Amino acid sequence: MLLYLHIPFCHRVCPYCSFYKHTPGGTAIGAFIDALAVETRNRLGALAAPPRTLYLGGGTPSLLSPRHLSRLFDALHETIDFSRLDEVTLEANPATFDAAKARLMRECGVTRVSLGVQSFNPGLLATLGREHTPAQAAQAVGLLRAAGIEQVNIDLIFSIPGQTAADWEATLRGALGLEPDHISAYNLTYEEDTAFFEALRRGEAVIHEDLNADLFHLAAAILTTNGFEHYETSNYARPGRESTHNQGYWRGEDYLGVGPSAVSTHGPQRTRNVADTAGYIRQIQQTGQAVVETETLDAEAIRIERIALGLRTAGGIPLTLLDAAALQRAHILAGEGLARITDGSLTLVGRGRALVDPIAAELI
């Protein structure tokens, strides 16, 4: 069981982000922390297996004040045996913590920090609506290392409007210079309900598929040459430093999502919490739960998800997930050098790794 806590607060809403988030505004943060603690306790108490990983995402979890961060983790320690967790990840923005808060993260039990750097180019950071500078990003990594955080991931984005191949290479080399354990390199996507999507709809932005592919392969070449393993479409790690939590998602493990808008999947049942922070607090206070949607996944829906997620990984998918037509198509992909079939598994290779979404669509 994987446990995810959603912290929706951001200083500023980035124009490309589609996750449920908002500025703290008039939210009673203490009441929100208490609601998270109650929901976590109630929902974990109803499950047979304890969590093996904990991930705090958002939003910006590092935006929480030291007092609220301590309050949250004190409550979590009362419910969860941290000694049994394989990994405790906290997402952070470089501009939201200092040396004292970095030490507090470690003292709370955080073993891994995922740092939202996105770019080392000041102009591109402005395009993305990010508030930190490249210097702050570098300083943040140093603070985490000095605090004794075991693993540091740097999140990066490519195909930002106006970004060139030279810009992307400079950002990759800037990240490598900080010697992280893990690098996530995401292709910018234009999600509904974002300012970037509206710009695309108005014709003010254009998606360049060839450039997307070129920058994807540039990242793969540079990072793997420098000792990183390309273990998932957008993720690279030093050997043994893969994200245990995210690997669980890609393998189809059960997960529990706590907080506003959080999604959970337990067996074939999937639930979603109310996507409203004030409403979330109110529902937890009144009923102890915040689920507003429930669906039961049939075997076909589960198979489709396993294919779509598994193809993103270096381990690929078992051929048993494919029907006769898809199996025939898989052999064609292998013949075209886009995939490899070994030991009953299909793995995308070479140019195929950049084409994971259309290939998955063909095989489903």
Buried (B, 14 or more C-beta within 10 A) or exposed (E): BBBBBBBBBBEEBBBBBBBBBBEBEEBEBEBBBBBBBBBBBBBBEEBEEEBBBBBBBBBBBBBBEBEBBBBBBEBBEEBBEEEEBEBBBBBBBBBBBEEEBBBBBBEBBBBBBBBBBBBBBEEBBEBBBBBBBBEBBBBBBEBBBEBEBBBBBBBBBBBBBEBEEEBBBBBBEBBBEBEBBBBBBBBBBBEEEBBBBBBBEEEEBEEEEEBBBBBBBBBBEBBEEBEBBBBBBBBBBBEEBBBBBBBBBBEEBBBBBBBBBBBBBBEEEBBBBBBBBBBBBBBBEEEEBBBBEEEEBEEEEBBBBBBBBBBBBBBBBBBEBBEEEBBEBBEEBBEEEBBBBEEEBBBBBBEBBBBBEEBBEEBB
